[in-house]
């Protein structure tokens, strides 16, 4: 898989031409030559207690560093790039009671998207299945969501393998300069991936299961953002209590780790407020800033580069009330060259 730096520079080149069209007397060149590395990242500035976001910031209001070295932000936008959204529906038994309300919420969300935003629909359990590839055709997306609302699987959730396959789909987005987002509609549980669980609750899973490390590397290389709407049913609670660390190894929190690594939002919901909470989730995704920079140091291919993005000291001095109110910057933890 290509590294994030190579992918994002190609995206940035296209963004630049889209924002600065050539005049009629000066037609745009037929080709664009890229000879530098560029990194893009999404960020949300949020009050953790209230959920309020700051949506009036500029590039000068941020302080960015890579591996501790300050970087210069040379591209900055908010809600200008289209979204490529993958809706992932959990097919496992613990989610059955919540699946229809989650699907109905997803149908309503289609109306919140912009015309240029594209949607793909995938289901997951011990494996994934693509119901609809990326499309801007809302009726096609709606049909796939309706299909997902009644599907079911008695197998477990192999989230690491599912994540790897979902990232692979995200990289097939049709909009070349879009922000890729994985929206998981789930109860937040996952099962251990090993020979026993593959034989007992993963008989239809892939022969080779990717590990959590492999899935995380793939995710951070892709630049995709992981978000989730979690509806924990009564069956979810029962299975967690009955499982412990026994057969199946049912766990919670795995999806949160992936979301945290990309700075994506994770919201909890119940059946009645699913549509409202999913709308809030999409709003938070759309409220994210997109920042771009050219790294000041050349690193070895495959190296993990740690990112730090904060509100700048100058901005906080001018707005001391924000320091006290607990605003945080949510973004990805880093990327692989």
N, C-alpha and C positions, 0 to 999 in steps of 0.2 A: 504494500500500500504506500502511496506517496505521502511524504511528510506534510504537516500542516503548513510549513513555511512556503513550500513550492505551490501548494494548492491556493493559498491565500493571496500570493502575489499575482497569480493569474486572475483571481477574482478582482483584486484591486485594480488591475489594468483595465478590466472591463467596466468597473465602476467609474473609473476616471473618464473613459470615453463617453459613458452614458451621461455624466454630469457636465461634460464640456464638449458638446457637439461641435463639429466643424462648421464654419460658415459656408453658405452656398458657393462662394468663390474659392473656398479652400476645402475640397473634399477630404474626408478622413483617409489615412493610408490604408492599404489593403491588409497589412499585417502589423502586429504589435510585437516588438522585440523586448523581452524581459531578461535582464541580466543581474538583477538584485534579488535578495530574499526579503520577504515582507511577511509580517505576522498580523493577523486580525484576531480580536477577542471581543466578546460581548460582555457587558457588565450591567448590573442592576444596583441602584443605590436605594436602600430600603431601611425603614425603621422596623426593627425586628419585633417590637412590641405591638405596634399599630398596623403594620403592613403598608404604611404610607410610603410612596416613592418620590424621589426628587427627579423631576423631568425637565428642569430648566438649566442644566449644567452645560459648561463648555469644556473644551479640551484643556484649557488652562486650570480648570478646577480639579484636575486629577494629577496624581503623581505615580508614575509607572517605573518599575524596575524589573530586570531579568537577571536572575542569579545575583541579586544585590547591586547590579550596575544600572544606574539611571538611564532611561530611554526617552527619546523625544517622540511624542505623539504627532504623527503627520497626517493621519486620516481620522475624521471624527464625524459621526452622524447618529441620528436617533430615528428609528422607524422609517428609514428611507429604503432599506433593502427588503425585498420580498421574503416571505417565510416559506420554507419547505417543511411541512409538518407531517410527521409519521404518527398516526394514532394507533396505539398498541393496546389491544383488548385481551385481558387475562381470561383464559378459557377454563381454569381449574375449578374444581367443585366448590371451594370455599367462596368463590366470587359469584356463583350462579344467582343468588338472591339479589345482587346489586347490578348485575350485568345490563338488564333492560334500562334501568334509570341512567346508568352511565352512557349507554348508547343514545338514549334520548337527549342527554346533555350534549353529546358530541354532535348530534344532528342540529341542535340549536346553535352550536358554536360555528357551524359552517357559515351562518349569516354574519358572524363577527369578522370574518376574514376579508381581506381586500381582494379585488378581482385578480390581481397578479399572484396572490398566494396560492401555492399548490399543496395538495393533500394526498397522502398514501395511507392505506388501511391494512394493518397486519394483526393477526391473532397469535397468541403465544401460550405455551405450557412447557412441556419438555422439549418442544420444538417450535418453530415459527411457521406460519403460512401466510403468504401475501394474498390478500383479497382484492386489492386495487393498487396498482402502481401510481406514481405521482401524476396528478391531474389537476387542472383548474376547472374541470367540468363538475359542478356541484351535484347534479343528479347522479353521476357515476359514483362519487364519493358517498352520497347518501345511501345508495343501494348497497354498497359494501358495508357501511355501518349497520344497516338494518339486518344484513346477513349475520354479522358478528353478534348481534343482540340475542340470537337464539342458538348459537353454536355452543358446544360443550366438549370437555375432554376430562377423562377420569385420571389422566396421568399427572405428574407433579410439575413443579416450576423449576426449570434449570436456567436461572436468570443470567448466569455468565454467558452461556451459549446463546441465549435469546438476545442478549445485549450485543454480542459480536455480530449476529446476523442482522439485527436492526441497524447497526452502524453501517454495515455493508449496503443495506438498502438506502440509508441516508446519503451515501456517497453517489448514488445514482439519481439524485435530484436533477430535474430537467432545467430548472432556472440556474444558470451558471454562477450568478453572484448573490445567491440567496443565503439566508441564515437557516441552518439545518437544526430542527428541533424534534426530539423524541418525546412524545407525550404518552406516558404509561398510565393506563386506567386499570387499577389493580387493588388488591387488598394489602399489598406490601410484603407478602410472604414469599419465601423461596426455599428450595430443597437442596441438600447436599448433592454434589455431582460425583458419583463414584460407581464402581462396578455393581454394587448391590442395588443402589437406587436406579441405575440405568436398566437393570434386569427386572426390577419390581414396579417402578412407577415412571419408567422412561423407555418403554419398549419401542416407541416410534421416534425416539430422538436420533440425532446424527450419530454415526459410528464413532467419530472423534468429537469430543466435547472440549471446547476452548475453555481455558482457565480464567479465573478472575483477572489475573495479571495480563493475559493476552487480550481479554475484552477491554480492560482499562487502557492499555497501550493503543489499541485500535480506536477507541473512543477519543482519546486525547490527540491522536494523529488527525482525526477527521475534523475537529473543530466543532462537532455537533454539541448541542446542549441537551442534557437530560432533565426532564421535569416529570412530575407524577401527581395524579389525583388519587388518593388512597381512601377507599371505602372498606372499612373493616367490619365484616358481617358477624353475626352470632356464630356461624359455622367456623369462621376464621378463628375466633377466640377459643372455640371448643377444640379445634385441631391443634392449636398452639399449646394449650394446656395438656392435651393428651399425648403430644409428641415428645416434649422435652428434647432430649438429644438422642432419642431412639430411632426406630425405623423411619426413614424419610428425612430426618434431621430438619424439621421445619424451622425456619429462622425468619426474623424480621430485621429490617434496617439495611439490607443489601442495596435496595434501590436508592436509599438516602445517600449511601457512599458514592454511588455513581453521580448522583445529582450534585453533591457537594464538590466533587472533583471538577465539574463544569460550571458551577455557580448557578445551577438551575433551581427553580422553585419547586417545593413539594408541599402540597396542601392536603389536608384531611377533609372528608366530607361524610354526609349521611345521605340516605336515599332522597329526602325531600329537597335538599339544597344542592344536589349534584350539579344542576345546570348553572346555578349562580356561582358555585365554587370553580367550575371549569372556565366560566367566563372570566373570573378573576385571574385564573392561571394564565389564560391567553393574554389578558391585559398586561400582566407582569412580564410575559415574554416579549410583547410588543414594546413595552416601556424601556427595554434594555438599550443601552448605548453600544455602538460599534466603534472600536478604536483600532487604529493600525499604526505600526511602526516598523522601521528597519533596524534590526539588532545591531548594536555597535561593535559586537565581537562575533567572529565566525567560530562556530562550534562544530564538533565532530558529528557526522551523520549518525542518527540514532540516539544521541544524547538527550536526556530529559532536562529541559530548561524550566526553572521555577519562576513563576510570575508573582509579582506583588503589585496590586493596584489599590491606591488609597485616595481619599480626598486630600488635596494639597494643603500644606500648613497655611499658606496664604488665604485659601478659601475658608478654612476653619477659623482663622483669626478674624476674618470679616463677618463670620456667622458663628459666634461662640455658642449660640443656643443649639446648634446642630450637634456639636460635640457632646453636649449634655443629654440630648434626646435619644442617643443610641443609634444613629444612622450607620449602616455598614455597607461596604461595597462587595457585592457578590459576583465573582467571575471565576474562570477556570484556574486551577492551581498551577498549570503549566502546560507544556506541549513537548512533543518529541521532534527533533530535527529530522 
